[in-house]
Amino acid sequence: MNVELQHPYTREAFYRRDRRSVGRARDFARAALSDWRITARADDVLLCVSELATNALLHGVPPGRGFGLRLAHHPDGALRVEVHDSGGGEVRVQVPDRSPESEHGRGLLLVAALADEWGVGERNPGKVVWAEFDSDRGEAAGFLVSRRRGRRAGGRGTG
């Protein structure tokens, strides 16, 4: 069962471990961006949602569990995407050493290239991987930048 919570500046949803969940998470994020009238960088945000949700399903969600998606939009325009999973382990950025046609191993590289900041934090159980989009790089793009203590994985600033 998918669960969705809504607040004027925060949207949350939980998804089962199911291959259709990535598309559902992307649709949920698209609806939130539309409600918030965010058009600048919307494609970047949606691609990051897809990559983080896919990584959660492939690497972080044990059988029988799911993942959570949280979107937070700050009135100043900053936007934060968080994907929570119950799996353990380190998040590693892999430098693709495969052929250019390979379909795996580039997700976090894309997130690092598109987001202004990204990182990983601990969550009990599991972890949260987040990406932030600042308002100064688009008309109204952004996310609630609720700073949490966690390992900094990339981008500018701290997590």
DSSP file (Angstrom, degrees, kcal/mol; ACC not computed):
  #  RESIDUE AA STRUCTURE BP1 BP2  ACC     N-H-->O    O-->H-N    N-H-->O    O-->H-N    TCO  KAPPA ALPHA  PHI   PSI    X-CA   Y-CA   Z-CA
    1    1 A M              0   0    0      0, 0.0     2,-0.4     0, 0.0    13,-0.0   0.000 360.0 360.0 360.0 132.5    0.0    0.0    0.0
    2    2 A N        -     0   0    0     13,-0.1     2,-0.4    11,-0.0    13,-0.2  -0.749 360.0-159.1 -89.5 137.2    1.3    3.4   -0.9
    3    3 A V  E     -A   14   0A   0     11,-1.1    11,-2.2    -2,-0.4     2,-0.4  -0.962   6.3-169.3-119.1 133.6    0.9    6.1    1.7
    4    4 A E  E     -A   13   0A   0     -2,-0.4     2,-0.4     9,-0.2     9,-0.3  -0.986   4.5-171.7-126.5 133.6    0.9    9.8    0.9
    5    5 A L  E     -A   12   0A   0      7,-3.2     7,-2.8    -2,-0.4     2,-0.4  -0.958  10.2-162.2-119.4 140.6    1.1   12.8    3.4
    6    6 A Q  E     +A   11   0A   0     -2,-0.4     5,-0.2     5,-0.2    -2,-0.0  -0.969  17.5 164.8-129.6 143.5    0.7   16.4    2.3
    7    7 A H  E >   -A   10   0A   0      3,-2.3     3,-0.7    -2,-0.4    -2,-0.0  -0.940  53.3-100.3-142.5 154.6    1.5   19.7    3.8
    8    8 A P  T 3  S+     0   0    0      0, 0.0     3,-0.1     0, 0.0    -1,-0.0   0.829 122.4  19.1 -51.7 -33.0    1.6   23.0    2.0
    9    9 A Y  T 3  S+     0   0    0      1,-0.1    64,-3.2    63,-0.0     2,-0.4   0.339 123.4  57.6-120.5   6.2    5.4   22.9    1.8
   10   10 A T  E <   -AB   7  72A   0     -3,-0.7    -3,-2.3    62,-0.2     2,-0.4  -1.000  53.6-175.1-139.5 138.1    6.1   19.2    2.4
   11   11 A R  E     -AB   6  71A   0     60,-2.8    60,-3.2    -2,-0.4     2,-0.4  -0.999   7.9-178.0-131.6 136.3    5.0   16.1    0.6
   12   12 A E  E     +AB   5  70A   0     -7,-2.8    -7,-3.2    -2,-0.4     2,-0.3  -0.984   4.5 172.0-134.8 146.1    5.7   12.5    1.7
   13   13 A A  E     -AB   4  69A   0     56,-2.3    56,-3.0    -2,-0.4     2,-0.4  -0.989  18.8-146.5-148.4 152.5    4.9    9.1    0.2
   14   14 A F  E     -AB   3  68A   0    -11,-2.2   -11,-1.1    -2,-0.3     2,-0.4  -0.975  17.2-164.0-123.0 137.5    5.9    5.5    0.9
   15   15 A Y  E     - B   0  67A   0     52,-3.1    52,-2.1    -2,-0.4   -13,-0.1  -0.938  16.5-122.9-126.4 143.4    6.2    2.9   -1.8
   16   16 A R  E     - B   0  66A   0     -2,-0.4     2,-1.6    50,-0.2    50,-0.2  -0.288  45.1 -89.1 -72.1 163.8    6.4   -0.9   -1.8
   17   17 A R  S    S+     0   0    0     48,-0.7     2,-0.3    45,-0.1    47,-0.1  -0.629  82.5 129.7 -75.7  92.9    9.3   -2.8   -3.2
   18   18 A D    >   -     0   0    0     -2,-1.6     3,-2.0     1,-0.1     4,-0.4  -0.993  68.3-123.9-151.4 139.5    7.8   -2.9   -6.7
   19   19 A R  T >  S+     0   0    0     -2,-0.3     3,-0.5     1,-0.3     4,-0.4   0.754 111.5  58.4 -61.7 -23.5    9.3   -2.1  -10.1
   20   20 A R  T 3> S+     0   0    0      1,-0.2     4,-1.9     2,-0.1    -1,-0.3   0.590  84.4  83.9 -80.0  -9.7    6.4    0.3  -10.7
   21   21 A S  H <> S+     0   0    0     -3,-2.0     4,-2.7     1,-0.2    -1,-0.2   0.821  81.7  59.2 -65.5 -31.8    7.2    2.4   -7.6
   22   22 A V  H <> S+     0   0    0     -3,-0.5     4,-2.3    -4,-0.4    -1,-0.2   0.944 108.2  44.9 -63.6 -46.5    9.9    4.5   -9.4
   23   23 A G  H  > S+     0   0    0     -4,-0.4     4,-2.4     1,-0.2    -1,-0.2   0.887 113.3  50.9 -62.8 -39.5    7.3    5.8  -11.9
   24   24 A R  H  X S+     0   0    0     -4,-1.9     4,-2.4     2,-0.2    -2,-0.2   0.901 109.8  49.9 -65.3 -40.3    4.8    6.4   -9.1
   25   25 A A  H  X S+     0   0    0     -4,-2.7     4,-2.4     2,-0.2    -2,-0.2   0.914 111.3  49.1 -63.9 -42.2    7.4    8.3   -7.1
   26   26 A R  H  X S+     0   0    0     -4,-2.3     4,-2.6     2,-0.2    -2,-0.2   0.910 111.6  48.9 -63.7 -42.3    8.3   10.4  -10.2
   27   27 A D  H  X S+     0   0    0     -4,-2.4     4,-2.2     2,-0.2    -2,-0.2   0.895 110.5  51.4 -63.7 -40.2    4.5   11.1  -10.8
   28   28 A F  H  X S+     0   0    0     -4,-2.4     4,-2.0     2,-0.2    -2,-0.2   0.923 112.2  46.1 -61.5 -45.2    4.1   12.1   -7.1
   29   29 A A  H  X S+     0   0    0     -4,-2.4     4,-2.7     1,-0.2     5,-0.2   0.903 110.0  54.0 -65.3 -41.1    7.0   14.5   -7.4
   30   30 A R  H  X S+     0   0    0     -4,-2.6     4,-2.2     1,-0.2    -1,-0.2   0.910 108.9  49.2 -59.7 -42.4    5.8   15.9  -10.7
   31   31 A A  H  X S+     0   0    0     -4,-2.2     4,-2.7     2,-0.2    -1,-0.2   0.903 111.0  49.6 -64.6 -41.3    2.4   16.7   -9.0
   32   32 A A  H  X S+     0   0    0     -4,-2.0     4,-2.2     2,-0.2    -2,-0.2   0.934 110.7  49.3 -63.5 -45.5    4.1   18.4   -6.1
   33   33 A L  H  <>S+     0   0    0     -4,-2.7     5,-3.0     1,-0.2     4,-0.2   0.893 112.1  49.3 -60.5 -39.2    6.2   20.5   -8.3
   34   34 A S  H ><5S+     0   0    0     -4,-2.2     3,-1.3    -5,-0.2    -2,-0.2   0.928 109.7  50.5 -65.5 -45.1    3.1   21.5  -10.3
   35   35 A D  H 3<5S+     0   0    0     -4,-2.7    -2,-0.2     1,-0.3    -1,-0.2   0.871 113.9  45.5 -59.0 -37.1    1.2   22.4   -7.1
   36   36 A W  T 3<5S-     0   0    0     -4,-2.2    -1,-0.3    -5,-0.2    -2,-0.2   0.419 112.4-122.9 -87.6   1.6    4.1   24.5   -6.0
   37   37 A R  T < 5 +     0   0    0     -3,-1.3     2,-0.7    -4,-0.2    -3,-0.2   0.855  55.0 157.6  58.4  38.5    4.4   26.1   -9.5
   38   38 A I      < +     0   0    0     -5,-3.0    -1,-0.2     1,-0.2    -2,-0.1  -0.847   7.4 147.0 -94.9 115.7    8.0   25.0   -9.9
   39   39 A T    >   +     0   0    0     -2,-0.7     3,-1.7    -3,-0.1     4,-0.4   0.681  43.3  91.4-116.0 -35.5    9.0   24.8  -13.5
   40   40 A A  T 3  S-     0   0    0      1,-0.3    98,-0.1     2,-0.1    97,-0.1  -0.461 109.4  -2.9 -64.8 129.4   12.6   25.8  -13.5
   41   41 A R  T 3> S+     0   0    0     -2,-0.2     4,-2.4   100,-0.1    -1,-0.3   0.590  88.9 135.3  66.5  12.9   14.8   22.7  -13.1
   42   42 A A  H <> S+     0   0    0     -3,-1.7     4,-2.8     1,-0.2     5,-0.2   0.899  71.4  52.7 -58.6 -40.1   11.8   20.4  -12.8
   43   43 A D  H  > S+     0   0    0     -4,-0.4     4,-2.2     1,-0.2    -1,-0.2   0.898 108.7  50.1 -62.8 -39.4   13.3   17.9  -15.2
   44   44 A D  H  > S+     0   0    0      2,-0.2     4,-2.2     1,-0.2    -2,-0.2   0.930 112.1  47.7 -62.3 -45.2   16.5   17.9  -13.1
   45   45 A V  H  X S+     0   0    0     -4,-2.4     4,-2.5     1,-0.2    -2,-0.2   0.934 112.4  48.6 -62.0 -46.9   14.5   17.2   -9.9
   46   46 A L  H  X S+     0   0    0     -4,-2.8     4,-2.3     1,-0.2    -1,-0.2   0.870 110.2  51.2 -65.1 -37.1   12.4   14.5  -11.6
   47   47 A L  H  X S+     0   0    0     -4,-2.2     4,-2.5    -5,-0.2    -1,-0.2   0.912 110.8  49.0 -65.2 -41.0   15.5   12.7  -12.9
   48   48 A C  H  X S+     0   0    0     -4,-2.2     4,-2.9     2,-0.2     5,-0.3   0.900 109.1  52.4 -65.3 -40.2   17.1   12.8   -9.5
   49   49 A V  H  X S+     0   0    0     -4,-2.5     4,-2.6     1,-0.2     5,-0.3   0.940 111.3  47.9 -58.1 -46.6   13.9   11.4   -7.9
   50   50 A S  H  X S+     0   0    0     -4,-2.3     4,-2.5     1,-0.2    -2,-0.2   0.922 113.7  46.1 -60.6 -45.6   14.0    8.6  -10.4
   51   51 A E  H  X S+     0   0    0     -4,-2.5     4,-2.5     2,-0.2    -2,-0.2   0.924 115.0  45.6 -65.9 -44.7   17.7    7.8   -9.8
   52   52 A L  H  X S+     0   0    0     -4,-2.9     4,-2.1     2,-0.2    -2,-0.2   0.896 114.6  48.1 -67.7 -39.2   17.4    7.9   -6.0
   53   53 A A  H  X S+     0   0    0     -4,-2.6     4,-2.2    -5,-0.3    -2,-0.2   0.911 112.0  49.8 -66.2 -41.7   14.2    5.8   -6.0
   54   54 A T  H  X S+     0   0    0     -4,-2.5     4,-2.8    -5,-0.3     5,-0.2   0.925 110.6  49.8 -62.1 -44.5   15.8    3.3   -8.4
   55   55 A N  H  X>S+     0   0    0     -4,-2.5     4,-2.9     1,-0.2     5,-0.7   0.898 108.7  53.0 -61.5 -39.9   18.9    3.1   -6.2
   56   56 A A  I  X>S+     0   0    0     -4,-2.1     4,-1.6     3,-0.2     5,-1.3   0.928 113.1  43.9 -61.1 -44.1   16.8    2.5   -3.1
   57   57 A L  I  <5S+     0   0    0     -4,-2.2     4,-0.2     3,-0.2    -2,-0.2   0.911 120.3  40.1 -67.0 -42.2   15.0   -0.4   -4.8
   58   58 A L  I  <5S+     0   0    0     -4,-2.8    -2,-0.2    -5,-0.2    -1,-0.2   0.847 135.7  10.9 -76.5 -33.9   18.1   -1.9   -6.3
   59   59 A H  I  <5S+     0   0    0     -4,-2.9    -3,-0.2    -5,-0.2    -2,-0.2   0.604 127.9  38.1-123.8 -15.9   20.5   -1.5   -3.3
   60   60 A G  I  <<S+     0   0    0     -4,-1.6    27,-1.3    -5,-0.7    26,-0.2   0.544  88.2  81.6-123.2  -6.8   18.7   -0.4   -0.2
   61   61 A V      < -     0   0    0     -5,-1.3    -1,-0.1    -4,-0.2     3,-0.1  -0.881  62.8-149.0-110.9 109.7   15.3   -2.1    0.2
   62   62 A P    >   -     0   0    0      0, 0.0     3,-1.9     0, 0.0   -45,-0.1  -0.327  43.6 -76.5 -66.2 156.5   15.3   -5.6    1.7
   63   63 A P  T 3  S+     0   0    0      0, 0.0     3,-0.1     0, 0.0     0, 0.0  -0.235 120.7  25.9 -52.8 139.9   12.5   -7.9    0.5
   64   64 A G  T 3  S+     0   0    0      1,-0.3     2,-0.2   -47,-0.1    -3,-0.0   0.398 109.4  87.7  86.4  -3.0    9.2   -7.2    2.1
   65   65 A R    <   -     0   0    0     -3,-1.9   -48,-0.7   -49,-0.0    -1,-0.3  -0.625  56.7-156.4-119.6 179.6   10.0   -3.5    2.7
   66   66 A G  E     -B   16   0A   0     -2,-0.2    20,-0.6   -50,-0.2     2,-0.3  -0.600  15.8-106.8-137.7-162.3    9.7   -0.3    0.8
   67   67 A F  E     -BC  15  85A   0    -52,-2.1   -52,-3.1    -2,-0.2     2,-0.3  -0.954  19.8-133.4-136.6 156.8   11.2    3.2    0.5
   68   68 A G  E     -BC  14  84A   0     16,-2.5    16,-2.4    -2,-0.3     2,-0.4  -0.841   9.0-157.5-111.0 148.6   10.0    6.7    1.4
   69   69 A L  E     -BC  13  83A   0    -56,-3.0   -56,-2.3    -2,-0.3     2,-0.4  -0.993  10.3-175.4-123.4 129.8   10.1    9.9   -0.7
   70   70 A R  E     -BC  12  82A   0     12,-2.7    12,-2.6    -2,-0.4     2,-0.4  -0.994   3.8-172.6-128.1 129.2   10.0   13.3    1.0
   71   71 A L  E     -BC  11  81A   0    -60,-3.2   -60,-2.8    -2,-0.4     2,-0.4  -0.973   5.0-174.5-117.5 133.2    9.9   16.6   -0.9
   72   72 A A  E     -BC  10  80A   0      8,-2.2    72,-2.9    -2,-0.4     8,-2.2  -0.992   6.5-165.4-133.2 128.5   10.2   19.9    0.9
   73   73 A H  E     - C   0  79A   0    -64,-3.2     6,-0.2    -2,-0.4    70,-0.2  -0.953  10.1-151.9-116.6 118.7    9.8   23.3   -0.6
   74   74 A H    >   -     0   0    0      4,-2.6     3,-2.7    -2,-0.5    70,-0.0  -0.640  25.3-119.3 -88.1 145.0   11.0   26.3    1.3
   75   75 A P  T 3  S+     0   0    0      0, 0.0    -1,-0.1     0, 0.0    69,-0.0   0.764 113.5  63.6 -55.7 -24.8    9.3   29.7    0.7
   76   76 A D  T 3  S-     0   0    0      2,-0.1    59,-0.1    67,-0.1    68,-0.0   0.533 123.5-104.1 -77.9  -2.7   12.7   31.1   -0.4
   77   77 A G  S <  S+     0   0    0     -3,-2.7    67,-0.1     1,-0.3    -1,-0.1   0.246  74.7 138.6 104.3 -13.1   12.5   28.6   -3.3
   78   78 A A        -     0   0    0     64,-0.5    -4,-2.6    56,-0.1     2,-0.4  -0.384  35.8-157.4 -67.1 145.6   15.0   26.0   -2.1
   79   79 A L  E     -CD  73 133A   0     63,-2.9    54,-2.9    54,-2.5    64,-1.2  -0.983   8.8-167.2-130.0 136.4   13.9   22.4   -2.8
   80   80 A R  E     -CD  72 132A   0     -8,-2.2    -8,-2.2    -2,-0.4     2,-0.4  -0.988   2.5-165.5-126.8 132.5   15.0   19.2   -1.0
   81   81 A V  E     -CD  71 131A   0     50,-2.9    50,-2.3    -2,-0.4     2,-0.4  -0.961  10.9-176.0-112.7 129.9   14.4   15.6   -2.2
   82   82 A E  E     -CD  70 130A   0    -12,-2.6   -12,-2.7    -2,-0.4     2,-0.5  -0.994  11.7-167.4-128.1 135.5   15.0   12.8    0.2
   83   83 A V  E     -CD  69 129A   0     46,-2.4    46,-2.4    -2,-0.4     2,-0.4  -0.987  12.4-163.8-120.1 121.5   14.7    9.0   -0.4
   84   84 A H  E     +CD  68 128A   0    -16,-2.4   -16,-2.5    -2,-0.5     2,-0.3  -0.851  11.6 173.3-104.9 135.0   14.7    6.9    2.7
   85   85 A D  E     -CD  67 127A   0     42,-2.4    42,-1.5    -2,-0.4   -24,-0.1  -0.921  35.4-131.1-134.9 167.0   15.3    3.2    2.7
   86   86 A S  S    S+     0   0    0    -20,-0.6    40,-0.3    -2,-0.3   -25,-0.2   0.328  72.2 106.7-100.5   7.2   15.7    0.5    5.4
   87   87 A G        -     0   0    0    -27,-1.3    -2,-0.2    38,-0.2     2,-0.1  -0.474  59.1-139.6 -83.0 157.6   18.9   -1.0    3.9
   88   88 A G        +     0   0    0     -2,-0.1    -1,-0.1    38,-0.1    39,-0.1  -0.245  47.9  79.4 -98.7-168.5   22.3   -0.6    5.5
   89   89 A G  S    S-     0   0    0     -2,-0.1     2,-0.2    37,-0.1    -2,-0.0  -0.064  76.0 -60.1  96.4 165.5   25.6    0.0    3.9
   90   90 A E        -     0   0    0     37,-0.0     2,-0.6    -2,-0.0    -2,-0.0  -0.535  40.8-128.3 -83.2 148.0   27.6    2.8    2.5
   91   91 A V        -     0   0    0     -2,-0.2     2,-0.4     2,-0.0    29,-0.1  -0.885  31.8-169.7 -94.6 125.6   26.5    4.8   -0.6
   92   92 A R        -     0   0    0     -2,-0.6     2,-0.7     2,-0.0    16,-0.2  -0.942  21.9-136.8-120.8 138.6   29.3    4.8   -3.1
   93   93 A V        -     0   0    0     -2,-0.4     2,-0.5    15,-0.1    13,-0.1  -0.832  27.1-151.3 -88.4 121.6   29.7    6.8   -6.3
   94   94 A Q        -     0   0    0     -2,-0.7    15,-0.2    11,-0.1    14,-0.0  -0.799   9.1-140.1 -97.6 132.9   31.0    4.5   -8.9
   95   95 A V        -     0   0    0     -2,-0.5    11,-0.1     1,-0.0     2,-0.1  -0.824  37.2-113.5 -85.8 118.0   33.0    5.8  -11.8
   96   96 A P        +     0   0    0      0, 0.0     9,-0.1     0, 0.0    -1,-0.0  -0.297  42.1 170.7 -59.0 124.5   31.7    3.8  -14.7
   97   97 A D        +     0   0    0     -2,-0.1     2,-0.1     2,-0.1     8,-0.1   0.162  52.6  94.3-114.9  14.2   34.4    1.4  -16.0
   98   98 A R  S    S-     0   0    0      1,-0.2     7,-0.0     6,-0.2     0, 0.0  -0.295  90.5 -68.3 -94.1-178.2   31.9   -0.3  -18.2
   99   99 A S    >   -     0   0    0      1,-0.1     3,-2.0    -2,-0.1    -1,-0.2  -0.333  48.1-109.8 -67.5 155.5   31.2    0.3  -21.9
  100  100 A P  T 3  S+     0   0    0      0, 0.0    -1,-0.1     0, 0.0    -2,-0.0   0.720 117.8  61.6 -59.7 -20.3   29.4    3.5  -22.7
  101  101 A E  T 3  S+     0   0    0      2,-0.0    -2,-0.0     0, 0.0     0, 0.0   0.556  76.3 119.7 -83.6  -8.1   26.3    1.4  -23.5
  102  102 A S    <   -     0   0    0     -3,-2.0    -4,-0.0     1,-0.1     0, 0.0  -0.272  53.5-154.1 -60.7 142.8   26.0    0.1  -20.0
  103  103 A E        +     0   0    0      2,-0.0     2,-0.3     3,-0.0     3,-0.1   0.311  68.4  66.2-100.2   7.2   22.7    1.0  -18.2
  104  104 A H  S    S+     0   0    0      1,-0.1    -6,-0.2     2,-0.1    -2,-0.0  -0.880  76.0  42.4-129.1 158.2   24.0    0.8  -14.7
  105  105 A G  S    S+     0   0    0     -2,-0.3   -11,-0.1    -9,-0.1    -1,-0.1   0.552  87.8  84.4  93.2   9.4   26.5    2.6  -12.4
  106  106 A R     >  +     0   0    0     -3,-0.1     4,-2.1   -11,-0.1     5,-0.2   0.447  53.3 100.6-121.6  -0.8   25.8    6.3  -13.2
  107  107 A G  H  > S+     0   0    0      1,-0.2     4,-2.1     2,-0.2     5,-0.1   0.910  88.1  40.3 -56.8 -51.9   22.8    7.2  -11.0
  108  108 A L  H  > S+     0   0    0      1,-0.2     4,-2.7     2,-0.2    -1,-0.2   0.792 111.0  59.1 -72.2 -25.7   24.6    9.1   -8.3
  109  109 A L  H  > S+     0   0    0      2,-0.2     4,-1.8     1,-0.2    -1,-0.2   0.903 107.6  47.3 -64.7 -39.1   26.9   10.7  -10.8
  110  110 A L  H  X S+     0   0    0     -4,-2.1     4,-2.2     2,-0.2     5,-0.2   0.926 111.8  49.5 -64.9 -44.9   23.8   12.2  -12.5
  111  111 A V  H  X S+     0   0    0     -4,-2.1     4,-2.8     1,-0.2    -2,-0.2   0.929 110.9  50.2 -59.7 -45.2   22.5   13.3   -9.1
  112  112 A A  H  < S+     0   0    0     -4,-2.7    -1,-0.2     1,-0.2    -2,-0.2   0.856 113.2  46.7 -62.1 -35.1   25.9   14.9   -8.3
  113  113 A A  H  < S+     0   0    0     -4,-1.8    -1,-0.2    -5,-0.2    -2,-0.2   0.832 120.2  36.7 -76.1 -32.4   25.9   16.7  -11.6
  114  114 A L  H  < S+     0   0    0     -4,-2.2    -2,-0.2    -5,-0.1    -3,-0.2   0.842 104.4  70.3 -92.5 -36.7   22.3   18.0  -11.5
  115  115 A A  S  < S-     0   0    0     -4,-2.8    18,-0.2    -5,-0.2     3,-0.1  -0.455  72.3-136.2 -83.5 155.2   21.8   18.9   -7.8
  116  116 A D  S    S+     0   0    0     16,-2.4    40,-1.7     1,-0.3     2,-0.3   0.832  91.9   0.9 -75.5 -33.2   23.4   21.8   -6.0
  117  117 A E  E     +EF 132 155A   0     15,-1.4    15,-3.0    38,-0.3     2,-0.3  -0.978  68.4 174.3-147.0 154.4   24.2   19.6   -3.1
  118  118 A W  E     +EF 131 154A   0     36,-1.3    36,-1.4    -2,-0.3    35,-0.7  -0.977  10.1 147.3-155.2 161.1   23.6   15.9   -2.2
  119  119 A G  E     -EF 130 152A   0     11,-1.8    11,-2.5    -2,-0.3     2,-0.4  -0.972  36.4-102.3-174.0-174.0   24.5   13.6    0.5
  120  120 A V  E     -EF 129 151A   0     31,-1.9    31,-0.8    -2,-0.3     2,-0.3  -0.986  27.0-176.1-132.5 137.6   23.7   10.6    2.7
  121  121 A G  E     -E  128   0A   0      7,-2.8     7,-2.7    -2,-0.4     2,-0.2  -0.933  29.5-105.8-130.7 158.0   22.5   10.5    6.3
  122  122 A E  E     +E  127   0A   0     27,-0.3     2,-0.3    -2,-0.3     5,-0.3  -0.542  34.4 179.7 -81.4 149.2   21.8    7.8    8.7
  123  123 A R        -     0   0    0      3,-2.4   -38,-0.0    -2,-0.2    -2,-0.0  -0.985  37.2 -94.8-146.9 141.6   18.3    6.8    9.6
  124  124 A N  S    S+     0   0    0     -2,-0.3     2,-0.1     1,-0.3   -38,-0.1  -0.880 117.0  19.2-105.9 110.5   17.2    4.1   11.9
  125  125 A P  S    S-     0   0    0      0, 0.0    -1,-0.3     0, 0.0     2,-0.2   0.592 139.1 -25.3 -86.4 157.7   16.7    1.7   10.2
  126  126 A G  S    S-     0   0    0    -40,-0.3    -3,-2.4    -2,-0.1     2,-0.3  -0.554  80.6 -69.9  93.3-144.8   18.6    2.4    7.1
  127  127 A K  E     -DE  85 122A   0    -42,-1.5   -42,-2.4    -5,-0.3     2,-0.4  -0.918  23.2-130.3-149.3 167.9   19.7    5.7    5.4
  128  128 A V  E     -DE  84 121A   0     -7,-2.7    -7,-2.8    -2,-0.3     2,-0.5  -0.999  12.9-162.2-126.9 131.8   18.5    8.7    3.6
  129  129 A V  E     -DE  83 120A   0    -46,-2.4   -46,-2.4    -2,-0.4     2,-0.3  -0.966  21.2-174.4-111.4 129.1   20.0   10.0    0.4
  130  130 A W  E     -DE  82 119A   0    -11,-2.5   -11,-1.8    -2,-0.5     2,-0.3  -0.846  19.5-164.7-128.0 158.2   19.1   13.6   -0.4
  131  131 A A  E     -DE  81 118A   0    -50,-2.3   -50,-2.9    -2,-0.3     2,-0.4  -0.996  11.1-156.1-140.3 138.5   19.5   16.2   -3.1
  132  132 A E  E     -DE  80 117A   0    -15,-3.0   -16,-2.4    -2,-0.3   -15,-1.4  -0.920   4.4-162.7-120.7 144.8   19.0   19.9   -2.9
  133  133 A F  E     -D   79   0A   0    -54,-2.9   -54,-2.5    -2,-0.4    10,-0.5  -0.984  18.2-140.3-127.0 117.3   18.2   22.5   -5.5
  134  134 A D    >   -     0   0    0     -2,-0.5     3,-1.1   -56,-0.2     7,-0.2  -0.449  12.0-131.3 -80.4 150.5   18.8   26.1   -4.7
  135  135 A S  G >  S+     0   0    0      1,-0.2     3,-1.4     2,-0.1     6,-0.4   0.725  99.4  71.9 -72.2 -21.5   16.5   28.8   -5.8
  136  136 A D  G 3  S+     0   0    0      1,-0.3    -1,-0.2     4,-0.1     3,-0.1   0.516  91.1  59.8 -76.8  -0.9   19.2   31.0   -7.3
  137  137 A R  G <  S+     0   0    0     -3,-1.1     2,-0.3     4,-0.2    -1,-0.3   0.256 116.2  14.9-106.4  11.8   19.7   28.6  -10.2
  138  138 A G  S <  S-     0   0    0     -3,-1.4    -1,-0.1     3,-0.2     0, 0.0  -0.977  88.6 -87.8-169.9 171.1   16.2   28.9  -11.5
  139  139 A E  S    S-     0   0    0     -2,-0.3    -1,-0.1     1,-0.2  -101,-0.0   0.935 114.6 -15.6 -56.2 -52.0   13.0   31.0  -11.4
  140  140 A A  S    S+     0   0    0     -3,-0.1    -1,-0.2    -6,-0.1     2,-0.2   0.015  94.1 138.1-146.6  30.7   11.4   29.1   -8.4
  141  141 A A        +     0   0    0     -6,-0.4     2,-0.3    -7,-0.2    -3,-0.2  -0.510  30.3  91.2 -81.1 150.6   13.3   25.9   -8.0
  142  142 A G        -     0   0    0    -64,-0.3   -63,-2.9    -2,-0.2   -64,-0.5  -0.922  48.7-124.4 155.0-176.3   14.3   24.7   -4.6
  143  143 A F        -     0   0    0    -64,-1.2   -64,-0.6   -10,-0.5     2,-0.5  -0.982  42.9 -80.7-157.3 155.8   13.6   22.7   -1.5
  144  144 A L        -     0   0    0    -72,-2.9     2,-1.6    -2,-0.3   -72,-0.1  -0.532  42.6-148.6 -64.2 115.8   13.3   23.0    2.2
  145  145 A V        +     0   0    0     -2,-0.5     2,-1.0   -67,-0.1    -1,-0.1  -0.612  25.8 171.2 -92.3  78.2   16.9   22.9    3.2
  146  146 A S        -     0   0    0     -2,-1.6     2,-0.2   -74,-0.0    -2,-0.0  -0.790  30.2-137.5 -89.4 104.5   16.5   21.3    6.6
  147  147 A R        -     0   0    0     -2,-1.0     2,-0.4     1,-0.0    12,-0.1  -0.431  26.5-178.5 -69.0 127.9   20.0   20.6    7.6
  148  148 A R        -     0   0    0     11,-1.1     2,-0.3    -2,-0.2    -1,-0.0  -0.937  33.7-104.3-124.9 149.4   20.6   17.3    9.1
  149  149 A R        +     0   0    0     -2,-0.4   -27,-0.3   -27,-0.0     2,-0.3  -0.559  66.2 118.6 -72.7 132.4   23.7   15.8   10.4
  150  150 A G        -     0   0    0     -2,-0.3     9,-0.4   -29,-0.2   -29,-0.2  -0.971  67.2 -63.8-178.0 170.9   25.1   13.2    8.0
  151  151 A R  E     -F  120   0A   0    -31,-0.8   -31,-1.9    -2,-0.3     2,-0.5  -0.509  49.0-126.4 -71.2 137.3   28.0   12.3    5.8
  152  152 A R  E     +F  119   0A   0     -2,-0.2   -33,-0.2   -33,-0.2     3,-0.1  -0.748  30.7 176.3 -84.4 126.7   28.5   14.7    3.0
  153  153 A A  E     -     0   0A   0    -35,-0.7     2,-0.3    -2,-0.5   -34,-0.2   0.687  53.9 -41.1-106.8 -22.5   28.6   12.8   -0.2
  154  154 A G  E    S+F  118   0A   0    -36,-1.4   -36,-1.3     3,-0.1    -1,-0.3  -0.988  87.4  64.4 177.3-178.1   29.0   15.5   -2.8
  155  155 A G  E    S-F  117   0A   0     -2,-0.3     2,-0.4   -38,-0.2   -38,-0.3  -0.348  88.1 -45.0  78.9-161.0   28.0   18.9   -4.0
  156  156 A R  S    S+     0   0    0    -40,-1.7     2,-0.1    -2,-0.1    -2,-0.1  -0.866 100.9  11.4-110.0 143.4   28.7   22.1   -2.2
  157  157 A G  S    S-     0   0    0     -2,-0.4     2,-0.3   -40,-0.1   -39,-0.1  -0.464  89.1 -63.7  93.8-165.4   28.2   22.7    1.5
  158  158 A T              0   0    0     -2,-0.1    -7,-0.1     1,-0.1   -10,-0.1  -0.798 360.0 360.0-123.7 165.2   27.5   20.2    4.3
  159  159 A G              0   0    0     -9,-0.4   -11,-1.1    -2,-0.3    -8,-0.1   0.397 360.0 360.0-107.0 360.0   24.7   17.9    5.1
